[in-house]
Amino acid sequence: MNGAQDLGGQMGFGPVQPEPNEPIFHAEWEKRVLAINVAAGAMGGWTIDGIRAARESLPPAQYLSSSYYEIWLAGLHKILVEKGFVTPEELQQGKPLAPAKTPKRVLKGDEVAAVLRRGFPYEREAEAPARFAVGDVVRTRVMHPQHHTRLPRYARGKRGVIERITGCHVFPDTGAQGLPETAQWLYTVVFTGPELWGPDADPTSSVSIEAWESYLEPA
Amino acid sequence: MSGHHHHDHDHDNHFTPIEARVKALESLMVGKGYVDPAALDAIIDTYETKIGPRNGARVVARAWVDPDFAARLKADGTAAVAELGFGGRGGEHTVACFNTPEEHNLIVCTLCSCYPWPLLGLPPVWYKSPPYRAKAVIDPRGTLADFGLTLPEGQRIRVWDSTAETRFLVIPMRPAGTEGWSEDKLASIVNRDSMIGTGLPRVEDADRGTTS
């Protein structure tokens, strides 16, 4: 969806402001939000794109005025309710009021190191050969779905070149909607600066995105 | 209301609104049996003490001293960093982007905050914030200027937007004046920003042990 998260090319935010000697966390609660997010995700109740979609659907003014861990907290509240794990009243009161849903798994303390080390690989067996080859010229589709997508607005309807075939990866747009998992070929597609931003753009700059096959058509 | 209750109530009020919301969520998640408190502590410990930019610095230093490793890193980043014991959540699919005299690489995630966790740890606030995510793709040289970095005349700039589960690690060029250095000493000059592309290794940092 064309939410506040789709920031590429927007203006008016001012310069990037790196913080010297930045601590890993700025408050104790940030640590808890990180950990609850990771542990809750391990329940298997949603995909990585499902939680991204929950964050992206926050009202734009809220998204842009929240810190990242505040966005994570709000997104987690939202998806926990949507998926039926908790009720808004429970979140309000901080205690169980309704029977628990049975998660696919509960991450135990002694499993954390192994689970984090293994991760959650997104590559899948391909059912068909890749449609595009390295060097092919492609055009990204123009589309504005209501649902989650990983094709940023600035790179829609643009002509680019396939630089690399990453593999056949889990497709975010459907997974985020809770639909059964599907996978598509994933490509690195490179665009020139002027193709994306017009003739005044720096001709010595280029930008790549990772694009699933259905985002692309031959040019 | 008993004095004891009164005390508890005062104590609760020491929390800011966000602290109270996070405490409520944690109590609820634990109470419903969804999360194990020991897992929360283990996750925090991992990202606070075990995983950070020193991991990525080891990959870069190895690539500088071992051309065969560099070639493997270029061909299959995920497999090569696994040789050093790195990989997993937030870095399941790793691509190494080698800087050259002709081209400098810059990593961003315009849509959220994708970042190679196993190699660099958790991202800094600026990486997740609107100014960087908005500006890196449309004005990469202006973005570098915000970090005080100006590229040499004639060096192109390539921006990688992390729109999938692929994670990118910039491999900066080895600075002059580091000939004969040990891998450890080389790793000590590879800072976090040089592996995102918003900085360069700093020879003057050698052996100070800082990688942030």
Interface residues (C-beta under 8 A of the other chain):
Chain A: Q5 D6 L7 G8 G9 Q10 M11 F13 G14 P15 V16 Q17 P18 E19 N21 E22 I24 F25 H26 A27 E28 W29 K31 R32 V33 L34 A35 I36 V38 A39 A40 M43 I48 R52 R55 L64 S67 Y68 E70 L73 L76 H77 F85 V86 E90 L91 Q92 Q93 G94 K95 P96 A100 P103 V106 L107 K108 G109 D110 E111 V112 A113 V115 L116 R117 R118 G119 F120 P121 Y122 E123 R150 L151 P152 Y154 A155 R164 T166 G167 H169 V170 P172 L186 T188 V190 L196 W197 A201 D202 T204 S205 S206 V207 S208 I209 E210 A211 W212
Chain B: I18 E19 R21 V22 K23 A24 L25 E26 S27 L28 M29 G31 K32 G33 Y34 V35 D36 P37 A38 A39 L40 D41 A42 I43 I44 T46 Y47 E48 G52 G87 G88 R89 G90 G91 E92 H93 V95 V108 T110 L111 C112 S113 P118 G121 L122 P124 V125 W126 K128 S129 P130 P131 Y132 R133 A134 K135 A136 V137 I138 P140 R141 T143 D146 F147 R156 I157 R158 V159 W160 D161 S162 T163 A164 E165 T166 D193 T198 S212
